[in-house]
Amino acid sequence: MDRSAVADLLSDDNTFGTVAHIIAFSTYGEDMYKMDILELFHNLEDDYKTQLSQDVCQKLQAILLATSTDAFFQDPEAFRAISNTLIEGDPGFMIFDELTVPEILWANYEVSLNHPGTDFTPAVQALIDRELREEGVDSEEELEESPYYDRAIARLRTDFKGQLRKLDLDPQHLPSAA
């Protein structure tokens, strides 16, 4: 990976958690999962001679929680915190931050890239259903047909692919976000 591109990504608030995860894993391998999170942040800063964005730190922490546990799929509060964090970098702990449909869709997509194959518990599914109803989505069909959500996710995927290209990774084989 181009060290300058990595440094730029790690310092950019808009860098996705999965991109930070790829950087950390490419740099430290499985050892990254044994590091204290603050040690991981310090090592990334030191190795790439950059200041990590606070948002990138939060997003990486969210992806690591989603990767190393099933909390995203089992615990409604973990689901909410991870979903709040992955786009904006703020878990919303200080205020009761409602989720948006793009946050739910993007979190599900990004987490599935890092931790595939787990179903939501009834409690998490109930949270998702409630958040969708509160945002005015009545059915999964309506969710899949909404241009607003499609545009938001398409923009996020385009940005995500661009970040992967900066790491000289080919985003061509990414699964669709649908």
KAJO-V318084 format. One line per field, one symbol per residue. phi: phi as a letter, one per 40 degrees, with the letter a starting at -180 (. if undefined). psi: psi as a letter, one per 40 degrees, with the letter a starting at -180 (. if undefined). burial: b if it has 9 or more other ideal C-beta (glycine too) atoms within 8 Angstrom, else e. Layout:
phi = ???
psi = ???
burial = ???
//
This chain:
phi = .cccccdcccccdcccdccccccccccbgcdcccccdcccdccccccbfabcccccdcccccccccccabddcbbdccdcccccccccgbcgccbccccbcdcccccccccccbacgbcccdcccccddccccccgccacccccbccdcdcccccccccccccccccgbccdcccccc
psi = ihddddddddehdehidddddddddddeadddeeiidddddddddddefihhiddddddddddddddeieddddhddddddddddddeehefddighiiiddddddddddddddgifhiiidddddddddddddeehdiddddeehddddddddddddddddddddefihedeiiie.
burial = eeeebbbbbbbbeebbbbbbbbbbbebbeeebeebeeeebbebbbeebebebbebbbbbbbbbbbbbeeebbbbbbebbbbbbbbbbebbbbeeeeeebebbbbbbbebbbbbbbeeeebbebbbbbbeebbbeeebeeeebbeebeebeebbbebbebbbebbbbbeeebeebeebe
//
